[in-house]
């Protein structure tokens, strides 16, 4: 508000100077854009909380696990796991993502592309039985609050966001506790916090 006040004062002192008016309009547009961005972030965070409270069973099908995501998010997931998909019907994208993450070769390739700290964090969840309290995980590894909400436009940069975008972790409620959760139907192979870069397949 101080900046607007100074610009208004300048316009009164020199009413013939158009620069004050133009700067004031630009400043107003920047403020409106900032408010819109903040509102978008708040809405995205509310949606994350809603999803985190969604109850999911440990043996839920992958279509149930990823069915909460929008078509744009699913397209971002497809890109992250190496599927070349053009924009299409959401149900088709969901089906393609689920089929890919049920494939051992695809999951092995996804794991090879993880950063060491991501593999270690995923291993911690695996060692905890495939589920860890959300608060426990984010205290250790951070949240994805600063990631862009639409994955097909900008891939997540946070550890949690990158694991979610690759379908390896979910934010859901399991056994009445808000959790990060590894979908049990992914052929993840053996993984631990002290990981090996060459995953061993489950028998």
VENCORRA-V181786 format. One record per residue. N is the residue number from 1. RES is the residue in one letter. PHI is phi in whole degrees, 0 to 359 (* if undefined). PSI is psi in radians with two decimals (none if undefined). Layout:
BEGIN
n = {N N}
res = {RES RES}
phi = {PHI PHI}
psi = {PSI PSI}
END
This chain:
BEGIN
n = {1 2 3 4 5 6 7 8 9 10 11 12 13 14 15 16 17 18 19 20 21 22 23 24 25 26 27 28 29 30 31 32 33 34 35 36 37 38 39 40 41 42 43 44 45 46 47 48 49 50 51 52 53 54 55 56 57 58 59 60 61 62 63 64 65 66 67 68 69 70 71 72 73 74 75 76 77 78 79 80 81 82 83 84 85 86 87 88 89 90 91 92 93 94 95 96 97 98 99 100 101 102 103 104 105 106 107 108 109 110 111 112 113 114 115 116 117 118 119 120 121 122 123 124 125 126 127 128 129 130 131 132 133 134 135 136 137 138 139 140 141 142 143 144 145 146 147 148 149 150 151 152 153 154 155 156 157 158 159 160 161 162 163 164 165 166 167 168 169 170 171 172 173 174 175 176 177 178 179 180 181 182 183 184 185 186 187 188 189 190 191 192 193 194 195 196 197 198 199 200 201 202 203}
res = {X X X X X X X X X X X X X X X X X X X X X X X X X X X X X X X X X X X X X X X X X X X X X X X X X X X X X X X X X X X X X X X X X X X X X X X X X X X X X X X X X X X X X X X X X X X X X X X X X X X X X X X X X X X X X X X X X X X X X X X X X X X X X X X X X X X X X X X X X X X X X X X X X X X X X X X X X X X X X X X X X X X X X X X X X X X X X X X X X X X X X X X X X X X X X X X X X X X X X X X X X X X}
phi = {* 297 298 298 298 296 293 297 296 297 294 289 292 228 296 278 277 285 300 298 296 296 296 296 295 296 296 297 296 296 296 296 296 296 294 296 295 295 295 296 296 298 295 295 291 297 293 298 296 300 292 296 273 292 275 224 279 298 256 298 300 298 298 285 296 260 294 281 281 285 301 294 294 296 295 296 299 302 296 295 260 90 260 267 242 273 307 209 299 304 298 290 294 301 299 293 296 297 298 294 278 267 264 298 294 297 294 298 294 298 296 296 275 285 285 306 290 289 297 296 295 297 297 298 293 299 293 276 98 90 217 221 306 303 297 297 295 288 297 277 235 85 260 245 298 269 286 295 285 247 290 285 266 209 293 301 251 286 299 297 298 292 290 294 295 267 77 272 226 236 254 212 259 237 54 68 232 303 220 259 217 269 306 289 268 278 284 287 80 286 211 216 297 263 276 249 286 247 297 266 285 291 294}
psi = {-0.54 -0.71 -0.75 -0.70 -0.77 -0.69 -0.69 -0.72 -0.73 -0.67 -0.60 -0.69 -0.69 1.33 -0.33 -0.20 1.94 -0.30 -0.67 -0.79 -0.77 -0.73 -0.68 -0.71 -0.72 -0.72 -0.70 -0.71 -0.70 -0.72 -0.75 -0.71 -0.69 -0.71 -0.70 -0.71 -0.72 -0.69 -0.69 -0.73 -0.74 -0.73 -0.71 -0.68 -0.66 -0.66 -0.67 -0.73 -0.74 -0.75 -0.64 -0.49 -0.08 2.27 2.28 2.42 2.76 -0.55 0.47 2.45 2.69 -0.55 -0.57 -0.63 -0.81 -0.03 -0.26 -0.28 2.61 2.93 -0.67 -0.73 -0.71 -0.65 -0.66 -0.70 -0.78 -0.77 -0.72 -0.54 0.15 0.36 2.25 1.71 2.41 2.70 2.25 -2.93 2.45 -0.73 -0.62 -0.70 -0.75 -0.78 -0.72 -0.72 -0.78 -0.76 -0.69 -0.72 -0.04 -0.07 2.19 -0.70 -0.72 -0.80 -0.65 -0.73 -0.69 -0.76 -0.66 -0.47 -0.04 2.62 2.69 -0.72 -0.49 -0.74 -0.72 -0.75 -0.73 -0.66 -0.63 -0.73 -0.72 -0.75 -0.42 0.15 0.24 0.01 2.37 2.48 2.39 -0.80 -0.70 -0.80 -0.82 -0.47 -0.65 -0.61 -0.02 2.87 -3.02 0.50 -0.51 -0.03 2.67 2.50 -0.33 1.92 -0.42 -0.29 -0.61 2.05 2.49 2.62 -0.37 2.77 -0.85 -0.77 -0.69 -0.66 -0.66 -0.76 -0.42 0.09 0.15 -0.37 2.59 2.71 1.86 3.07 2.07 2.28 0.74 0.29 2.25 2.20 2.82 2.41 2.35 2.05 2.21 -0.28 0.07 2.25 1.27 -0.47 3.09 2.34 2.50 2.99 -0.56 1.45 2.84 2.50 -0.21 1.65 2.44 2.26 2.57 2.55 none}
END
